[in-house]
């Protein structure tokens, strides 16, 4: 039994869709990863800069605050 052209095109779409979607969204995926990495780095920097103030306010040493 032969498949109609609609069924063939649907099968082709199912088979090629993930690859095409990945190719279209490659820049978006890369941007999200880069922004997430930079956010982690900035967050770490802020916390490290805030540790002296945290230890002073809590009247404790650095190791206890960590």
N, CA, C and O atoms as a Maestro MAE file, in Angstrom:
{
 s_m_m2io_version
 :::
 2.0.0
}

f_m_ct {
 s_m_title
 :::
 protein
 m_atom[264] {
  # First column is atom index #
  i_m_mmod_type
  r_m_x_coord
  r_m_y_coord
  r_m_z_coord
  i_m_residue_number
  s_m_chain_name
  s_m_pdb_residue_name
  s_m_pdb_atom_name
  i_m_atomic_number
  :::
  1 25 0.836 -1.177 0.000 1 A "UNK " " N  " 7
  2 3 0.000 0.000 0.000 1 A "UNK " " CA " 6
  3 2 0.886 1.247 0.000 1 A "UNK " " C  " 6
  4 15 1.813 1.354 0.803 1 A "UNK " " O  " 8
  5 25 0.608 2.155 -0.873 2 A "UNK " " N  " 7
  6 3 1.426 3.357 -1.001 2 A "UNK " " CA " 6
  7 2 0.919 4.462 -0.076 2 A "UNK " " C  " 6
  8 15 -0.278 4.584 0.183 2 A "UNK " " O  " 8
  9 25 1.851 5.250 0.404 3 A "UNK " " N  " 7
  10 3 1.480 6.365 1.263 3 A "UNK " " CA " 6
  11 2 1.153 7.581 0.412 3 A "UNK " " C  " 6
  12 15 1.738 7.786 -0.652 3 A "UNK " " O  " 8
  13 25 0.224 8.371 0.886 4 A "UNK " " N  " 7
  14 3 -0.100 9.599 0.168 4 A "UNK " " CA " 6
  15 2 1.021 10.612 0.387 4 A "UNK " " C  " 6
  16 15 1.881 10.414 1.246 4 A "UNK " " O  " 8
  17 25 1.012 11.673 -0.373 5 A "UNK " " N  " 7
  18 3 2.072 12.678 -0.273 5 A "UNK " " CA " 6
  19 2 2.023 13.385 1.081 5 A "UNK " " C  " 6
  20 15 3.066 13.777 1.605 5 A "UNK " " O  " 8
  21 25 0.830 13.554 1.657 6 A "UNK " " N  " 7
  22 3 0.721 14.165 2.988 6 A "UNK " " CA " 6
  23 2 1.378 13.305 4.046 6 A "UNK " " C  " 6
  24 15 2.081 13.819 4.916 6 A "UNK " " O  " 8
  25 25 1.160 12.002 3.981 7 A "UNK " " N  " 7
  26 3 1.754 11.093 4.959 7 A "UNK " " CA " 6
  27 2 3.276 11.071 4.818 7 A "UNK " " C  " 6
  28 15 4.000 11.031 5.813 7 A "UNK " " O  " 8
  29 25 3.750 11.096 3.577 8 A "UNK " " N  " 7
  30 3 5.197 11.119 3.356 8 A "UNK " " CA " 6
  31 2 5.809 12.400 3.905 8 A "UNK " " C  " 6
  32 15 6.852 12.358 4.559 8 A "UNK " " O  " 8
  33 25 5.173 13.536 3.647 9 A "UNK " " N  " 7
  34 3 5.734 14.798 4.114 9 A "UNK " " CA " 6
  35 2 5.701 14.871 5.636 9 A "UNK " " C  " 6
  36 15 6.611 15.434 6.244 9 A "UNK " " O  " 8
  37 25 4.658 14.307 6.265 10 A "UNK " " N  " 7
  38 3 4.609 14.274 7.726 10 A "UNK " " CA " 6
  39 2 5.725 13.404 8.285 10 A "UNK " " C  " 6
  40 15 6.369 13.772 9.267 10 A "UNK " " O  " 8
  41 25 5.954 12.257 7.667 11 A "UNK " " N  " 7
  42 3 7.037 11.379 8.106 11 A "UNK " " CA " 6
  43 2 8.393 12.055 7.943 11 A "UNK " " C  " 6
  44 15 9.260 11.930 8.808 11 A "UNK " " O  " 8
  45 25 8.576 12.764 6.847 12 A "UNK " " N  " 7
  46 3 9.825 13.471 6.617 12 A "UNK " " CA " 6
  47 2 10.011 14.576 7.654 12 A "UNK " " C  " 6
  48 15 11.125 14.790 8.133 12 A "UNK " " O  " 8
  49 25 8.933 15.282 8.006 13 A "UNK " " N  " 7
  50 3 9.010 16.337 9.010 13 A "UNK " " CA " 6
  51 2 9.384 15.756 10.371 13 A "UNK " " C  " 6
  52 15 10.196 16.333 11.094 13 A "UNK " " O  " 8
  53 25 8.796 14.626 10.715 14 A "UNK " " N  " 7
  54 3 9.103 14.002 12.003 14 A "UNK " " CA " 6
  55 2 10.566 13.593 12.069 14 A "UNK " " C  " 6
  56 15 11.206 13.746 13.110 14 A "UNK " " O  " 8
  57 25 11.096 13.081 10.983 15 A "UNK " " N  " 7
  58 3 12.472 12.608 10.970 15 A "UNK " " CA " 6
  59 2 13.488 13.744 10.958 15 A "UNK " " C  " 6
  60 15 14.556 13.618 11.557 15 A "UNK " " O  " 8
  61 25 13.179 14.838 10.296 16 A "UNK " " N  " 7
  62 3 14.156 15.913 10.160 16 A "UNK " " CA " 6
  63 2 13.930 17.057 11.133 16 A "UNK " " C  " 6
  64 15 14.762 17.959 11.217 16 A "UNK " " O  " 8
  65 25 12.837 17.044 11.863 17 A "UNK " " N  " 7
  66 3 12.488 18.171 12.715 17 A "UNK " " CA " 6
  67 2 13.500 18.457 13.817 17 A "UNK " " C  " 6
  68 15 13.886 19.618 13.956 17 A "UNK " " O  " 8
  69 25 13.960 17.498 14.605 18 A "UNK " " N  " 7
  70 3 14.911 17.832 15.671 18 A "UNK " " CA " 6
  71 2 16.205 18.450 15.151 18 A "UNK " " C  " 6
  72 15 16.739 19.373 15.767 18 A "UNK " " O  " 8
  73 25 16.707 17.960 14.044 19 A "UNK " " N  " 7
  74 3 17.937 18.499 13.483 19 A "UNK " " CA " 6
  75 2 17.730 19.924 12.994 19 A "UNK " " C  " 6
  76 15 18.567 20.795 13.232 19 A "UNK " " O  " 8
  77 25 16.624 20.159 12.318 20 A "UNK " " N  " 7
  78 3 16.344 21.501 11.825 20 A "UNK " " CA " 6
  79 2 16.089 22.462 12.983 20 A "UNK " " C  " 6
  80 15 16.537 23.609 12.952 20 A "UNK " " O  " 8
  81 25 15.376 21.999 13.993 21 A "UNK " " N  " 7
  82 3 15.088 22.849 15.146 21 A "UNK " " CA " 6
  83 2 16.384 23.201 15.866 21 A "UNK " " C  " 6
  84 15 16.562 24.341 16.295 21 A "UNK " " O  " 8
  85 25 17.281 22.245 16.002 22 A "UNK " " N  " 7
  86 3 18.564 22.497 16.642 22 A "UNK " " CA " 6
  87 2 19.375 23.504 15.832 22 A "UNK " " C  " 6
  88 15 19.999 24.402 16.398 22 A "UNK " " O  " 8
  89 25 19.366 23.358 14.528 23 A "UNK " " N  " 7
  90 3 20.117 24.279 13.675 23 A "UNK " " CA " 6
  91 2 19.558 25.694 13.778 23 A "UNK " " C  " 6
  92 15 20.323 26.659 13.787 23 A "UNK " " O  " 8
  93 25 18.235 25.831 13.855 24 A "UNK " " N  " 7
  94 3 17.614 27.153 13.931 24 A "UNK " " CA " 6
  95 2 17.853 27.798 15.293 24 A "UNK " " C  " 6
  96 15 18.012 29.016 15.382 24 A "UNK " " O  " 8
  97 25 17.880 27.001 16.341 25 A "UNK " " N  " 7
  98 3 17.974 27.537 17.690 25 A "UNK " " CA " 6
  99 2 19.389 27.491 18.268 25 A "UNK " " C  " 6
  100 15 19.577 27.728 19.461 25 A "UNK " " O  " 8
  101 25 20.363 27.194 17.450 26 A "UNK " " N  " 7
  102 3 21.741 27.067 17.938 26 A "UNK " " CA " 6
  103 2 22.220 28.344 18.615 26 A "UNK " " C  " 6
  104 15 22.831 28.280 19.682 26 A "UNK " " O  " 8
  105 25 21.956 29.498 18.020 27 A "UNK " " N  " 7
  106 3 22.399 30.766 18.598 27 A "UNK " " CA " 6
  107 2 21.676 31.069 19.904 27 A "UNK " " C  " 6
  108 15 22.272 31.605 20.837 27 A "UNK " " O  " 8
  109 25 20.405 30.730 19.970 28 A "UNK " " N  " 7
  110 3 19.645 30.959 21.199 28 A "UNK " " CA " 6
  111 2 20.187 30.075 22.311 28 A "UNK " " C  " 6
  112 15 20.367 30.539 23.438 28 A "UNK " " O  " 8
  113 25 20.449 28.815 22.012 29 A "UNK " " N  " 7
  114 3 20.985 27.887 23.003 29 A "UNK " " CA " 6
  115 2 22.343 28.379 23.495 29 A "UNK " " C  " 6
  116 15 22.598 28.391 24.699 29 A "UNK " " O  " 8
  117 25 23.199 28.777 22.592 30 A "UNK " " N  " 7
  118 3 24.516 29.282 22.969 30 A "UNK " " CA " 6
  119 2 24.399 30.537 23.825 30 A "UNK " " C  " 6
  120 15 25.134 30.688 24.802 30 A "UNK " " O  " 8
  121 25 23.493 31.431 23.475 31 A "UNK " " N  " 7
  122 3 23.299 32.667 24.240 31 A "UNK " " CA " 6
  123 2 22.846 32.374 25.666 31 A "UNK " " C  " 6
  124 15 23.329 32.997 26.611 31 A "UNK " " O  " 8
  125 25 21.928 31.438 25.824 32 A "UNK " " N  " 7
  126 3 21.438 31.089 27.157 32 A "UNK " " CA " 6
  127 2 22.561 30.504 28.004 32 A "UNK " " C  " 6
  128 15 22.683 30.832 29.184 32 A "UNK " " O  " 8
  129 25 23.372 29.650 27.418 33 A "UNK " " N  " 7
  130 3 24.489 29.050 28.153 33 A "UNK " " CA " 6
  131 2 25.508 30.112 28.558 33 A "UNK " " C  " 6
  132 15 25.988 30.106 29.691 33 A "UNK " " O  " 8
  133 25 25.839 31.015 27.651 34 A "UNK " " N  " 7
  134 3 26.820 32.058 27.946 34 A "UNK " " CA " 6
  135 2 26.299 32.992 29.032 34 A "UNK " " C  " 6
  136 15 27.029 33.321 29.967 34 A "UNK " " O  " 8
  137 25 25.052 33.420 28.919 35 A "UNK " " N  " 7
  138 3 24.477 34.329 29.921 35 A "UNK " " CA " 6
  139 2 24.414 33.643 31.289 35 A "UNK " " C  " 6
  140 15 24.713 34.270 32.306 35 A "UNK " " O  " 8
  141 25 24.033 32.374 31.324 36 A "UNK " " N  " 7
  142 3 23.993 31.641 32.586 36 A "UNK " " CA " 6
  143 2 25.361 31.522 33.226 36 A "UNK " " C  " 6
  144 15 25.492 31.663 34.442 36 A "UNK " " O  " 8
  145 25 26.374 31.268 32.429 37 A "UNK " " N  " 7
  146 3 27.742 31.175 32.942 37 A "UNK " " CA " 6
  147 2 28.211 32.515 33.489 37 A "UNK " " C  " 6
  148 15 28.818 32.570 34.559 37 A "UNK " " O  " 8
  149 25 27.938 33.585 32.772 38 A "UNK " " N  " 7
  150 3 28.327 34.919 33.239 38 A "UNK " " CA " 6
  151 2 27.583 35.301 34.516 38 A "UNK " " C  " 6
  152 15 28.159 35.926 35.406 38 A "UNK " " O  " 8
  153 25 26.315 34.931 34.609 39 A "UNK " " N  " 7
  154 3 25.556 35.220 35.828 39 A "UNK " " CA " 6
  155 2 26.159 34.504 37.030 39 A "UNK " " C  " 6
  156 15 26.229 35.070 38.121 39 A "UNK " " O  " 8
  157 25 26.591 33.270 36.836 40 A "UNK " " N  " 7
  158 3 27.234 32.525 37.912 40 A "UNK " " CA " 6
  159 2 28.532 33.175 38.347 40 A "UNK " " C  " 6
  160 15 28.827 33.246 39.540 40 A "UNK " " O  " 8
  161 25 29.302 33.646 37.392 41 A "UNK " " N  " 7
  162 3 30.575 34.310 37.706 41 A "UNK " " CA " 6
  163 2 30.338 35.621 38.451 41 A "UNK " " C  " 6
  164 15 31.030 35.911 39.427 41 A "UNK " " O  " 8
  165 25 29.380 36.405 38.005 42 A "UNK " " N  " 7
  166 3 29.073 37.674 38.668 42 A "UNK " " CA " 6
  167 2 28.545 37.423 40.077 42 A "UNK " " C  " 6
  168 15 28.916 38.132 41.012 42 A "UNK " " O  " 8
  169 25 27.689 36.429 40.234 43 A "UNK " " N  " 7
  170 3 27.150 36.098 41.545 43 A "UNK " " CA " 6
  171 2 28.263 35.698 42.505 43 A "UNK " " C  " 6
  172 15 28.275 36.134 43.656 43 A "UNK " " O  " 8
  173 25 29.187 34.881 42.048 44 A "UNK " " N  " 7
  174 3 30.318 34.471 42.888 44 A "UNK " " CA " 6
  175 2 31.160 35.671 43.304 44 A "UNK " " C  " 6
  176 15 31.599 35.758 44.451 44 A "UNK " " O  " 8
  177 25 31.382 36.587 42.381 45 A "UNK " " N  " 7
  178 3 32.170 37.783 42.678 45 A "UNK " " CA " 6
  179 2 31.478 38.641 43.732 45 A "UNK " " C  " 6
  180 15 32.124 39.133 44.658 45 A "UNK " " O  " 8
  181 25 30.178 38.821 43.596 46 A "UNK " " N  " 7
  182 3 29.419 39.624 44.561 46 A "UNK " " CA " 6
  183 2 29.486 38.999 45.947 46 A "UNK " " C  " 6
  184 15 29.689 39.702 46.937 46 A "UNK " " O  " 8
  185 25 29.318 37.692 46.024 47 A "UNK " " N  " 7
  186 3 29.363 37.011 47.318 47 A "UNK " " CA " 6
  187 2 30.751 37.136 47.940 47 A "UNK " " C  " 6
  188 15 30.870 37.407 49.134 47 A "UNK " " O  " 8
  189 25 31.794 36.941 47.147 48 A "UNK " " N  " 7
  190 3 33.149 37.059 47.684 48 A "UNK " " CA " 6
  191 2 33.452 38.478 48.170 48 A "UNK " " C  " 6
  192 15 34.146 38.655 49.171 48 A "UNK " " O  " 8
  193 25 32.943 39.474 47.474 49 A "UNK " " N  " 7
  194 3 33.150 40.854 47.898 49 A "UNK " " CA " 6
  195 2 32.335 41.188 49.143 49 A "UNK " " C  " 6
  196 15 32.725 42.062 49.917 49 A "UNK " " O  " 8
  197 25 31.222 40.514 49.344 50 A "UNK " " N  " 7
  198 3 30.358 40.791 50.487 50 A "UNK " " CA " 6
  199 2 30.784 40.061 51.752 50 A "UNK " " C  " 6
  200 15 30.326 40.419 52.838 50 A "UNK " " O  " 8
  201 25 31.642 39.053 51.654 51 A "UNK " " N  " 7
  202 3 32.038 38.274 52.831 51 A "UNK " " CA " 6
  203 2 32.627 39.120 53.965 51 A "UNK " " C  " 6
  204 15 32.274 38.881 55.120 51 A "UNK " " O  " 8
  205 25 33.500 40.088 53.701 52 A "UNK " " N  " 7
  206 3 34.000 40.892 54.826 52 A "UNK " " CA " 6
  207 2 32.881 41.621 55.573 52 A "UNK " " C  " 6
  208 15 32.895 41.675 56.803 52 A "UNK " " O  " 8
  209 25 31.926 42.175 54.851 53 A "UNK " " N  " 7
  210 3 30.813 42.867 55.508 53 A "UNK " " CA " 6
  211 2 29.925 41.889 56.270 53 A "UNK " " C  " 6
  212 15 29.434 42.208 57.353 53 A "UNK " " O  " 8
  213 25 29.718 40.700 55.708 54 A "UNK " " N  " 7
  214 3 28.899 39.683 56.374 54 A "UNK " " CA " 6
  215 2 29.556 39.248 57.676 54 A "UNK " " C  " 6
  216 15 28.894 39.150 58.708 54 A "UNK " " O  " 8
  217 25 30.852 38.988 57.627 55 A "UNK " " N  " 7
  218 3 31.545 38.540 58.838 55 A "UNK " " CA " 6
  219 2 31.573 39.634 59.905 55 A "UNK " " C  " 6
  220 15 31.488 39.341 61.097 55 A "UNK " " O  " 8
  221 25 31.692 40.892 59.479 56 A "UNK " " N  " 7
  222 3 31.696 41.996 60.441 56 A "UNK " " CA " 6
  223 2 30.325 42.151 61.108 56 A "UNK " " C  " 6
  224 15 30.241 42.328 62.323 56 A "UNK " " O  " 8
  225 25 29.267 42.086 60.323 57 A "UNK " " N  " 7
  226 3 27.908 42.242 60.870 57 A "UNK " " CA " 6
  227 2 27.538 41.086 61.792 57 A "UNK " " C  " 6
  228 15 26.830 41.286 62.779 57 A "UNK " " O  " 8
  229 25 28.008 39.879 61.482 58 A "UNK " " N  " 7
  230 3 27.668 38.716 62.295 58 A "UNK " " CA " 6
  231 2 28.662 38.483 63.440 58 A "UNK " " C  " 6
  232 15 28.491 37.564 64.241 58 A "UNK " " O  " 8
  233 25 29.706 39.327 63.509 59 A "UNK " " N  " 7
  234 3 30.733 39.225 64.548 59 A "UNK " " CA " 6
  235 2 31.310 37.811 64.608 59 A "UNK " " C  " 6
  236 15 31.362 37.181 65.665 59 A "UNK " " O  " 8
  237 25 31.738 37.337 63.446 60 A "UNK " " N  " 7
  238 3 32.298 35.989 63.357 60 A "UNK " " CA " 6
  239 2 33.512 35.995 62.429 60 A "UNK " " C  " 6
  240 15 33.851 37.029 61.854 60 A "UNK " " O  " 8
  241 25 34.149 34.871 62.287 61 A "UNK " " N  " 7
  242 3 35.288 34.810 61.380 61 A "UNK " " CA " 6
  243 2 34.844 34.308 59.999 61 A "UNK " " C  " 6
  244 15 33.705 33.884 59.801 61 A "UNK " " O  " 8
  245 25 35.779 34.373 59.067 62 A "UNK " " N  " 7
  246 3 35.471 34.030 57.665 62 A "UNK " " CA " 6
  247 2 35.010 32.584 57.503 62 A "UNK " " C  " 6
  248 15 34.048 32.316 56.782 62 A "UNK " " O  " 8
  249 25 35.691 31.652 58.170 63 A "UNK " " N  " 7
  250 3 35.382 30.224 58.027 63 A "UNK " " CA " 6
  251 2 33.972 29.919 58.534 63 A "UNK " " C  " 6
  252 15 33.260 29.120 57.926 63 A "UNK " " O  " 8
  253 25 33.567 30.538 59.626 64 A "UNK " " N  " 7
  254 3 32.226 30.314 60.166 64 A "UNK " " CA " 6
  255 2 31.166 30.873 59.230 64 A "UNK " " C  " 6
  256 15 30.092 30.286 59.104 64 A "UNK " " O  " 8
  257 25 31.442 31.988 58.575 65 A "UNK " " N  " 7
  258 3 30.479 32.610 57.661 65 A "UNK " " CA " 6
  259 2 30.298 31.787 56.390 65 A "UNK " " C  " 6
  260 15 29.224 31.784 55.788 65 A "UNK " " O  " 8
  261 25 31.352 31.094 55.991 66 A "UNK " " N  " 7
  262 3 31.265 30.290 54.781 66 A "UNK " " CA " 6
  263 2 30.425 29.084 55.088 66 A "UNK " " C  " 6
  264 15 30.205 28.245 54.214 66 A "UNK " " O  " 8
  :::
 }
 m_bond[263] {
  # First column is bond index #
  i_m_from
  i_m_to
  i_m_order
  :::
  1 1 2 1
  2 2 3 1
  3 3 4 2
  4 3 5 1
  5 5 6 1
  6 6 7 1
  7 7 8 2
  8 7 9 1
  9 9 10 1
  10 10 11 1
  11 11 12 2
  12 11 13 1
  13 13 14 1
  14 14 15 1
  15 15 16 2
  16 15 17 1
  17 17 18 1
  18 18 19 1
  19 19 20 2
  20 19 21 1
  21 21 22 1
  22 22 23 1
  23 23 24 2
  24 23 25 1
  25 25 26 1
  26 26 27 1
  27 27 28 2
  28 27 29 1
  29 29 30 1
  30 30 31 1
  31 31 32 2
  32 31 33 1
  33 33 34 1
  34 34 35 1
  35 35 36 2
  36 35 37 1
  37 37 38 1
  38 38 39 1
  39 39 40 2
  40 39 41 1
  41 41 42 1
  42 42 43 1
  43 43 44 2
  44 43 45 1
  45 45 46 1
  46 46 47 1
  47 47 48 2
  48 47 49 1
  49 49 50 1
  50 50 51 1
  51 51 52 2
  52 51 53 1
  53 53 54 1
  54 54 55 1
  55 55 56 2
  56 55 57 1
  57 57 58 1
  58 58 59 1
  59 59 60 2
  60 59 61 1
  61 61 62 1
  62 62 63 1
  63 63 64 2
  64 63 65 1
  65 65 66 1
  66 66 67 1
  67 67 68 2
  68 67 69 1
  69 69 70 1
  70 70 71 1
  71 71 72 2
  72 71 73 1
  73 73 74 1
  74 74 75 1
  75 75 76 2
  76 75 77 1
  77 77 78 1
  78 78 79 1
  79 79 80 2
  80 79 81 1
  81 81 82 1
  82 82 83 1
  83 83 84 2
  84 83 85 1
  85 85 86 1
  86 86 87 1
  87 87 88 2
  88 87 89 1
  89 89 90 1
  90 90 91 1
  91 91 92 2
  92 91 93 1
  93 93 94 1
  94 94 95 1
  95 95 96 2
  96 95 97 1
  97 97 98 1
  98 98 99 1
  99 99 100 2
  100 99 101 1
  101 101 102 1
  102 102 103 1
  103 103 104 2
  104 103 105 1
  105 105 106 1
  106 106 107 1
  107 107 108 2
  108 107 109 1
  109 109 110 1
  110 110 111 1
  111 111 112 2
  112 111 113 1
  113 113 114 1
  114 114 115 1
  115 115 116 2
  116 115 117 1
  117 117 118 1
  118 118 119 1
  119 119 120 2
  120 119 121 1
  121 121 122 1
  122 122 123 1
  123 123 124 2
  124 123 125 1
  125 125 126 1
  126 126 127 1
  127 127 128 2
  128 127 129 1
  129 129 130 1
  130 130 131 1
  131 131 132 2
  132 131 133 1
  133 133 134 1
  134 134 135 1
  135 135 136 2
  136 135 137 1
  137 137 138 1
  138 138 139 1
  139 139 140 2
  140 139 141 1
  141 141 142 1
  142 142 143 1
  143 143 144 2
  144 143 145 1
  145 145 146 1
  146 146 147 1
  147 147 148 2
  148 147 149 1
  149 149 150 1
  150 150 151 1
  151 151 152 2
  152 151 153 1
  153 153 154 1
  154 154 155 1
  155 155 156 2
  156 155 157 1
  157 157 158 1
  158 158 159 1
  159 159 160 2
  160 159 161 1
  161 161 162 1
  162 162 163 1
  163 163 164 2
  164 163 165 1
  165 165 166 1
  166 166 167 1
  167 167 168 2
  168 167 169 1
  169 169 170 1
  170 170 171 1
  171 171 172 2
  172 171 173 1
  173 173 174 1
  174 174 175 1
  175 175 176 2
  176 175 177 1
  177 177 178 1
  178 178 179 1
  179 179 180 2
  180 179 181 1
  181 181 182 1
  182 182 183 1
  183 183 184 2
  184 183 185 1
  185 185 186 1
  186 186 187 1
  187 187 188 2
  188 187 189 1
  189 189 190 1
  190 190 191 1
  191 191 192 2
  192 191 193 1
  193 193 194 1
  194 194 195 1
  195 195 196 2
  196 195 197 1
  197 197 198 1
  198 198 199 1
  199 199 200 2
  200 199 201 1
  201 201 202 1
  202 202 203 1
  203 203 204 2
  204 203 205 1
  205 205 206 1
  206 206 207 1
  207 207 208 2
  208 207 209 1
  209 209 210 1
  210 210 211 1
  211 211 212 2
  212 211 213 1
  213 213 214 1
  214 214 215 1
  215 215 216 2
  216 215 217 1
  217 217 218 1
  218 218 219 1
  219 219 220 2
  220 219 221 1
  221 221 222 1
  222 222 223 1
  223 223 224 2
  224 223 225 1
  225 225 226 1
  226 226 227 1
  227 227 228 2
  228 227 229 1
  229 229 230 1
  230 230 231 1
  231 231 232 2
  232 231 233 1
  233 233 234 1
  234 234 235 1
  235 235 236 2
  236 235 237 1
  237 237 238 1
  238 238 239 1
  239 239 240 2
  240 239 241 1
  241 241 242 1
  242 242 243 1
  243 243 244 2
  244 243 245 1
  245 245 246 1
  246 246 247 1
  247 247 248 2
  248 247 249 1
  249 249 250 1
  250 250 251 1
  251 251 252 2
  252 251 253 1
  253 253 254 1
  254 254 255 1
  255 255 256 2
  256 255 257 1
  257 257 258 1
  258 258 259 1
  259 259 260 2
  260 259 261 1
  261 261 262 1
  262 262 263 1
  263 263 264 2
  :::
 }
}
